[in-house]
């Protein structure tokens, strides 16, 4: 997957994770995108280890695993930053 696709997938995953877990966060849009991109990596890694799926293209399974990873990172970020 290309670099721009990772960023686009991370953007979508970050927005979806923020939509699932609303609230006041520090960092704003840039932090959401960064957590989304990192979440795409985390979700792809965990998903591939569990046999659920990986972020190998821009499809529903990739978006779901990336969003789950971004949600996890956003949850950890909220707990650590408070």
Wavefront OBJ file of the C-alpha trace (Angstrom):
o trace
v 0.000 0.000 0.000
v 1.342 3.407 -0.895
v 2.218 6.134 1.562
v -0.668 8.387 0.494
v -3.104 5.506 0.861
v -1.853 4.931 4.432
v -2.457 8.606 5.195
v -5.936 8.525 3.634
v -6.803 5.302 5.466
v -5.438 6.803 8.691
v -7.490 9.938 8.178
v -10.663 7.904 7.727
v -9.780 5.643 10.673
v -8.967 8.600 12.916
v -12.225 10.362 12.084
v -14.239 7.182 12.648
v -12.473 6.497 15.954
v -13.115 10.075 17.086
v -16.771 9.711 16.059
v -17.061 6.496 18.094
v -15.341 8.086 21.116
v -16.407 11.731 21.231
v -15.119 14.058 23.879
v -12.689 16.828 24.479
v -9.193 15.879 23.365
v -6.051 17.895 23.188
v -4.283 17.951 19.857
v -7.157 18.536 17.471
v -7.255 17.468 13.840
v -3.527 16.829 13.402
v -3.412 14.506 16.424
v -6.493 12.681 15.119
v -4.768 12.072 11.780
v -1.532 10.945 13.438
v -3.404 8.586 15.760
v -5.362 7.316 12.771
v -2.218 6.544 10.758
v -0.588 4.899 13.769
v -3.868 3.088 14.400
v -3.807 1.744 10.856
v -0.424 0.187 11.601
v -1.499 -1.118 15.022
v -4.828 -2.430 13.751
v -3.183 -4.093 10.766
v -0.560 -5.728 12.953
v -3.019 -7.001 15.563
v -5.531 -8.034 12.903
v -2.943 -10.016 10.969
v -1.687 -11.728 14.148
v -5.241 -12.719 15.115
v -6.093 -13.823 11.568
v -8.902 -11.261 11.274
v -7.412 -9.251 8.474
v -4.728 -6.738 7.693
v -4.576 -3.277 6.201
v -3.530 -4.444 2.756
v -5.765 -2.211 0.664
v -8.508 0.354 0.921
v -11.465 -1.898 1.712
v -14.004 -2.407 4.490
v -11.838 -4.875 6.449
v -8.843 -2.523 6.305
v -10.949 0.423 7.430
v -12.398 -1.630 10.307
v -9.022 -2.886 11.549
v -7.442 0.554 11.171
v -10.357 2.161 13.011
v -10.079 -0.383 15.828
v -6.368 0.398 16.126
v -7.022 4.146 16.061
v -9.756 3.724 18.690
v -7.312 1.822 20.897
v -4.625 4.486 20.509
v -7.135 7.287 21.094
v -8.333 5.556 24.265
v -4.750 5.164 25.527
v -3.933 8.768 24.554
v -6.949 10.051 26.517
v -5.990 8.045 29.598
v -2.318 9.065 29.504
v -2.908 12.745 28.781
v -5.286 13.289 31.710
l 1 2 3 4 5 6 7 8 9 10 11 12 13 14 15 16 17 18 19 20 21 22 23 24 25 26 27 28 29 30 31 32 33 34 35 36 37 38 39 40 41 42 43 44 45 46 47 48 49 50 51 52 53 54 55 56 57 58 59 60 61 62 63 64 65 66 67 68 69 70 71 72 73 74 75 76 77 78 79 80 81 82
